[in-house]
Amino acid sequence: MGKPSRWTSEELRQAFLEFFRDRGHPVLPASPLAPHDDPTLLFTTAGMVQFKPYYAATGPIPYRRAATCQPCLRGTDLENVGVTTRHHTFFEMLGNFSFGDYFKEEAIRWAWEFSTEVLKLPEDRLWASVYEDDDEAYEIWEKGIGLDARRIVRLGAEDNFWGPAGDSGACGPCSELYLDMGEERSCGKPVCAAGCDCDRYLEFWNLVFPQFNQTPEGERLPLPNRGVDTGLGLERLVQVMQGSPSNFETDLLLPVVEAVGGYARGADPRKGEGLVAVRIIADHVRALTFAINEAILPGNEGRGYVLRRILRRALLRANRLGVEEIFLDKIADVVIEKMKGPYPDLERHKDRIGATIRAEEERFRRTLEQGLEIFRGVVSHLRKEGADTLPGGDIFRLYDTYGFPVELTEEMALAEGLRPDREGFDAAMGEQRDRSQWATGGGEGGGVDLSDINTTFVGYDRTEEDTEITAIVKGEERVEALAAGDEGALLLRRTPFYGESGGQVGDMGHLEDDSGEELFLVHDATKSGDEGSLLRGKALRNLRVGEKVRAVVERERRLATARNHTATHLLHRALREVLGDHVRQAGSLVDPERLRFDFVHFSRATEEELGRVEALVNRVIQEDRPVEARVVPFEEATRAGAMALFGEKYGEHVRMVSVREFSRELCGGTHVSRTGEIGPFLITAESAIGSGIRRIEALTGAAAFRKVQEERAILAHLSGDLRVGVDEVLGRVQSLRERVSSLEKELSKARQGGAGERARSLWEGASSVEDIRVVAQNLGDEEPSVLKDMVDWLQAEAKSTVAVLGTRTGGKAFLVGMVSRDLVGRGLSAGDLIARTASIVGGRGGGKETFAQAGGKDPDRLDEALGSVPGFVREMVEGG
C-alpha cells in the first residue's frame, strides 16, 4: 500500500483496519458510547471495553483476534482540553486485539511495521517506552526490532500500566510508541525524553498487554486469556501525518474550529484565551453530537450530567468569546457533515441532535447571565475583603439555583485566583440531602441494621406462605415483642410479600395464625437485603420473634400490580419500535391502579405515534403470549438482547423476564404468566418531565375498562345535550366553536367601537397643559381590556395627547397610559408617567415611550393618582 501525497483522516482510518484485516483480524463494528452491559462505566473509554469479557472467559469465545475503530468519550481530561494540542473529550481509537492468541512480540512487530512501512515514519525519530519491570518487552524492542536502546525508556505504573476500565477487569503493562516532533518543541531539560510532559515527544500508540484480572477489591489474578489491546489515537495520528501543529488543525477538527471562530465577537479566536475557547467548544460539540446521536441526553444524573456539564462548559467559553446567539446546533451540523461518511447515523439523526442541543442551550442561556452576575458580585466582594477562597455556600447557590455544574464554578474561581471551597460545597449539599430525607421520612425501621437476618422471597409463584417472624422493629430499635395495637415492622424467614423496588410498589396483606385469626395488618412492604422485605403495619395481637405465622398477600392487589408491571415491558418495547431504538427507560412507577413510564425521547410523541404504541401493546396482549422469568448468567442475558437499566447493580446471575418474541428485560418484579391476563391497555397521558425525558401514564385491566366507561358516559351526555348522534358530536362541537369564534370577533369589534366613542368623548372634554390634551379618568369597575381599547383609539386618532385611565379590578388598582408619538421628542414618556402615577396607589409599572400599564394595591387612591397626572405632565414638559 503506497503512501498518498497527503493522508486524510478517512484514508488513515481505512489503512489501519485493512492492515490488520490482512493479518487475520476481523474488523468489527464499534460498540456504543454508552456500554449496555457494563454498569461499571458511564461511557466507552477505550476500544477494549466491548472485549472485556473475552480476556476473562474460560469457555469458547467468538474470535481470538479483532480490529476496530472505536468512538470514545472521557471526562477525565476536561481541564486539559483546548489548553494542550492533543487532549479531547471525544476521540476515535484505532485498535487491534488478541484474546489468548498472539502476545507482545507480534503486537510490537506489527506496530513497528505499520508505523515505518505503511505510514513511512522516520525510524530515527521513533521512541518506545516499556513498563519499568517488563524486561520481555524491552528485549523485543532492542533485539527483535533493533531500536537503539537510548530510545527505549522504562516508565512507572502511572504511565505504563493500564487499566482496568472501570472498577474491575483486565489490566496489564503497556508499551508506547512516540514520535520526536523536533528539538524546537522541547522543554530544554537535560532529562527530556519520551514520557516527558512537554510537546516534543508525541505518544501516539499504546500497546497494552492484559495479563491480569483485577477484582473490585484490588487483587490481580492471572487472566485465562492473556492478550493484546492496542490504542492508536486517530486524532494524534492525523496530526502527525498531516504535519499539523495540533490536533485542532487537521481535517478532522479544523472545519469545526473555524465554524466556531466565525461566531466570535469578543476575544480573538486565533490566539490566547480566544483560541483555547474555540478549541474547547469544537471538541465539546463533537462529544455532544456523537452522544446525542445514541440518545444519551443532557440531564442531572450519570451520563446525562456529564453531557450537561460539557455543554455548559462550552457555553461559558462562548460567553467569553462574546457569542450571544444560539449556535451550538449549527456547529453540530458542521461535525455531522464532516463525520457522516464513517458514521451515517449522524445524518439520519441530524434533526434530533440539533433540536436537543438547541433546547439545552436555550435553557442554560436563560440563567447564564444571571448566574455570572452573581459570581462576579461574589468575586468583587471577596477581593475587597482580601479573601483568597470562594466559599462553598456560594458554589452551592450557583449549582442549586442557576444550574452551574460545580466543576465549572471551580474553573471560574481558579481563573480569578480563588481557591474553591469544595468541602464547604459538599457540606451544603449534605444539608440539602438531609432536609430532603427529613421531608420524605424514612419510615418505621428504616435506619435499623437488619443485615444479620437471613430471609428468602418466595412470592414469585405464590401469595401465601407458612413462615416465622425473625425480627421485630419498633420505632428505630429492634425488639423481641410487639404489643397488640402497636405500630411496627417485621421480617419473616420466608416471605411472599414483594418489597417496594424497581418502580413496583410493595405488597399489602396480613399475617394470621393456624386458625385463620389475623395477627398483623401489613400496610406496606419495602426491600430489605437481597431477597427480604420489611413489613410495616399494626399488630392486632401480641407478637414475638420466633412465632409461627401464615403470611397472606392481598391477592387482587398483587395481580393488578403484576398486570401493570408486565404492561410496562410491553410499552417499553412498543415505544422503541414506534419512536426509535434510542428510547430507553428512565424510571417507572407500577401500582395496582395505574402505571407510569418515563423514557428518553427528544420530542413529544404525536397522537398518531401514541395510537400506534397503544395498538401494538394491545395486539400483543390479545395474542396471549407467554411471559417467562428465568435466572440466567448475566452474559447470557445480554447476549440474548435483554434490556438492562444503567445504574442498576447486577450480579453474575440475573432474572430475565421475556414476552415470547417481543421483549426481554432484566427485572426482579412480579408479572402475569400470559399477556392475555393484562386486559385492555389504555394510554391516558403523555408529558415532558425534564430535558429529553417524557412520561406516559396508562391503565390496564379493570381500571382501563372503567376509564372507557366513564368517557363513554361523557360522550353520551354530550350527545344528548347537543341532540345529535354519538358519531356526530365532534362535527357539532367544531361547528359551535366556529360560531363562538365568529360571535367573539363581532363582540370585540362592537366593544372597540364603543371604546372609541367613549375615548373620543373623554378627549373632547379633557383639559390641556400648554398645547397638550391630558386625559385622566377613573372608569370605576370597567374591564382592563376596555381601557386598553380606549388608549389604542387615542393613540391612533389623537395628536398631542397624553392619557392615563384607571379602574378597580380584583380589589386592586389598574392603570394604563399613552403618549402620542409626536410628543416623545418633548421629553414625555408613557413609562415614566405611569410609574409616577402608580406610586400613589402603591404600585409599580412601566413600559414603552408611547404605551405603559401598571397595577397598585390601593385602589381607594385612584382619584388622587389620576388627579396628579396634569402636574406630572407639566413637570415632564418643563424638565424636557
Stockholm file with secondary structure:
# STOCKHOLM 1.0

chainA/1-880         MGKPSRWTSEELRQAFLEFFRDRGHPVLPASPLAPHDDPTLLFTTAGMVQFKPYYAATGPIPYRRAATCQPCLRGTDLENVGVTTRHHTFFEMLGNFSFGDYFKEEAIRWAWEFSTEVLKLPEDRLWASVYEDDDEAYEIWEKGIGLDARRIVRLGAEDNFWGPAGDSGACGPCSELYLDMGEERSCGKPVCAAGCDCDRYLEFWNLVFPQFNQTPEGERLPLPNRGVDTGLGLERLVQVMQGSPSNFETDLLLPVVEAVGGYARGADPRKGEGLVAVRIIADHVRALTFAINEAILPGNEGRGYVLRRILRRALLRANRLGVEEIFLDKIADVVIEKMKGPYPDLERHKDRIGATIRAEEERFRRTLEQGLEIFRGVVSHLRKEGADTLPGGDIFRLYDTYGFPVELTEEMALAEGLRPDREGFDAAMGEQRDRSQWATGGGEGGGVDLSDINTTFVGYDRTEEDTEITAIVKGEERVEALAAGDEGALLLRRTPFYGESGGQVGDMGHLEDDSGEELFLVHDATKSGDEGSLLRGKALRNLRVGEKVRAVVERERRLATARNHTATHLLHRALREVLGDHVRQAGSLVDPERLRFDFVHFSRATEEELGRVEALVNRVIQEDRPVEARVVPFEEATRAGAMALFGEKYGEHVRMVSVREFSRELCGGTHVSRTGEIGPFLITAESAIGSGIRRIEALTGAAAFRKVQEERAILAHLSGDLRVGVDEVLGRVQSLRERVSSLEKELSKARQGGAGERARSLWEGASSVEDIRVVAQNLGDEEPSVLKDMVDWLQAEAKSTVAVLGTRTGGKAFLVGMVSRDLVGRGLSAGDLIARTASIVGGRGGGKETFAQAGGKDPDRLDEALGSVPGFVREMVEGG
#=GR chainA/1-880 SS CCCCSSCCHHHHHHHHHHHHHTTTCCBCCCCCSSCTTCTTCSSCCSGGGGGHHHHHCSSCCSCSEEEEEEEEECSTTGGGTTTSSSCCSEEEEEEEEEESSCCHHHHHHHHHHIIIIISCCCGGGEEEEEETTCHHHHHIIIIIICCCGGGEEEECHHHHEECCSSSSEEEEEEEEEEEECCGGGCCCCTTCCTTCSSSSEEEEEEEECCCEEECTTSCEEECTTCEEEEEEEHHHHHHHHHTCSSGGGSTTTHHHHHHHHTTCSSSCTTSHHHHHHHHHHHHHHHHHHHHHHTTCCCCSSHHHHHHHHHHHHHHHHHHHTTCCSCCHHHHHHHHHHHHTTTCTHHHHTHHHHHHHHHHHHHHHHHHHHHHHHHHHHHHHHHHHHTCCEECHHHHHHHHHHHCCCHHHHHHHHHHTTCEECHHHHHHHHHHHHHHHHHHHCCCTTTTSCCTTCCCEECTTSCSEEEEEEEEEEETTEEESEECTTCEEEEEESEECCCCBBTTBCCCCEEEECTTCCEEEEEEEEEEETTTEEEEEEEESSCEETTCEEEEEECHHHHHHHHHHHHHHHHHHHHHHHHHCTTCCEEEEEECSSCEEEEEECSSCCCHHHHHHHHHHHHHHHHTTCBEEEEEEEHHHHHHTTCBCCTTCCCCSEEEEEEETTTEEEECCSCCCSBGGGGCCEEEEEEEEEETTEEEEEEEEHHHHHHHHHHHHHHHHHHHHHHTSCGGGHHHHHHHHHHHHHHHHHHHHHHHHHHHHHHHHHHHHTCEEETTEEEEEEECTTCCHHHHHHHHHHHHHHCSSEEEEEEEEETTEEEEEEEECGGGGGGTCCHHHHHHHHHHHTTEEEEECSSEEEEEESCGGGHHHHHHTHHHHHHHHHHHC
#=GC SS_cons         CCCCSSCCHHHHHHHHHHHHHTTTCCBCCCCCSSCTTCTTCSSCCSGGGGGHHHHHCSSCCSCSEEEEEEEEECSTTGGGTTTSSSCCSEEEEEEEEEESSCCHHHHHHHHHHIIIIISCCCGGGEEEEEETTCHHHHHIIIIIICCCGGGEEEECHHHHEECCSSSSEEEEEEEEEEEECCGGGCCCCTTCCTTCSSSSEEEEEEEECCCEEECTTSCEEECTTCEEEEEEEHHHHHHHHHTCSSGGGSTTTHHHHHHHHTTCSSSCTTSHHHHHHHHHHHHHHHHHHHHHHTTCCCCSSHHHHHHHHHHHHHHHHHHHTTCCSCCHHHHHHHHHHHHTTTCTHHHHTHHHHHHHHHHHHHHHHHHHHHHHHHHHHHHHHHHHHTCCEECHHHHHHHHHHHCCCHHHHHHHHHHTTCEECHHHHHHHHHHHHHHHHHHHCCCTTTTSCCTTCCCEECTTSCSEEEEEEEEEEETTEEESEECTTCEEEEEESEECCCCBBTTBCCCCEEEECTTCCEEEEEEEEEEETTTEEEEEEEESSCEETTCEEEEEECHHHHHHHHHHHHHHHHHHHHHHHHHCTTCCEEEEEECSSCEEEEEECSSCCCHHHHHHHHHHHHHHHHTTCBEEEEEEEHHHHHHTTCBCCTTCCCCSEEEEEEETTTEEEECCSCCCSBGGGGCCEEEEEEEEEETTEEEEEEEEHHHHHHHHHHHHHHHHHHHHHHTSCGGGHHHHHHHHHHHHHHHHHHHHHHHHHHHHHHHHHHHHTCEEETTEEEEEEECTTCCHHHHHHHHHHHHHHCSSEEEEEEEEETTEEEEEEEECGGGGGGTCCHHHHHHHHHHHTTEEEEECSSEEEEEESCGGGHHHHHHTHHHHHHHHHHHC
//
